[in-house]
Amino acid sequence: EDQVTQSPEALRLQEGESSSLNCSYTVSGLRGLFWYRQDPGKGPEFLFTLYSAGEEKEKERLKATLTKKESFLHITAPKPEDSATYLCAVLGGNTGKLIFGQGTTLQVKP
Amino acid sequence: NAGVTQTPKFRILKIGQSMTLQCTQDMNHNYMYWYRQDPGMGLKLIYYSVGAGITDKGEVPNGYNVSRSTTEDFPLRLELAAPSQTSVYFCASSRDGGNQPQHFGDGTRLSIL
């Protein structure tokens, strides 16, 4: 069964304190791994798609990496505006449907 | 550019009432989806559609119905609302069902009392 687990559930950082969020997955035939950002009261906003192990994508202070078992979302020198819930989802070859993790809620304090 | 628009944003229903959650997209996407999001849980797929006139069940379809008469609209119908259907509902669309990202609306927050 396709499964996605994100850790930690919640993360509090000081402004400028770099860290990483983890997304572990089991899926038959990975077709893509997606990262989304979700602000309170809003829908998920697309950040990155990763397709194969070793791939990396960057956007401002965020960098996503992928291995055969997990993905990391690295946040470098975060700012308070990076506070949000970050969702990871995998698209498996068998089902063709997105399976979401439960999310990591990031709070960055000034 | 509106993207995916959901109405209403909030609604309170009594047990046994029915309602329709509206979703429309202006990106000419073929695929549309309905998810529910409960606290501490990932988004769960309720129904999806690969094009006008074609719908299929997702992971948690019981208690819901959908229709897709146009490319733009994908309403979700709740019949005989139950407390277990209290949730936040998100509609999404994508160009195709492959590895194109899904684009989400801002959700409908539904409480059933």
Contacts between the chains, C-beta under 8 A, distances in Angstrom:
chain1	res1	chain2	res2	distance
A	4	B	42	6.9
A	9	B	40	7.7
A	31	B	98	7.1
A	31	B	99	5.2
A	32	B	99	3.7
A	34	B	101	6.1
A	34	B	102	7.9
A	36	B	104	7.9
A	41	B	106	7.2
A	41	B	107	7.7
A	42	B	106	5.2
A	42	B	107	7.5
A	43	B	4	7.5
A	43	B	90	5.4
A	43	B	92	7.7
A	43	B	104	3.4
A	43	B	105	5.2
A	43	B	106	4.8
A	43	B	107	5.5
A	44	B	43	7.6
A	44	B	90	7.4
A	44	B	104	4.9
A	45	B	104	7.5
A	46	B	101	4.3
A	46	B	102	7.4
A	46	B	103	6.7
A	49	B	99	6.3
A	49	B	101	6.0
A	51	B	99	6.7
A	87	B	42	7.4
A	87	B	43	7.5
A	89	B	42	7.8
A	89	B	43	7.8
A	91	B	99	5.8
A	96	B	97	5.7
A	97	B	45	5.8
A	97	B	48	7.4
A	97	B	58	6.9
A	97	B	59	7.8
A	98	B	43	7.9
A	98	B	45	7.2
A	98	B	102	6.6
A	99	B	42	7.5
A	100	B	42	3.5
A	100	B	43	4.4
A	100	B	44	7.9
A	101	B	42	5.4
A	102	B	40	5.9
A	102	B	41	5.8
A	102	B	42	4.8
A	103	B	42	7.0
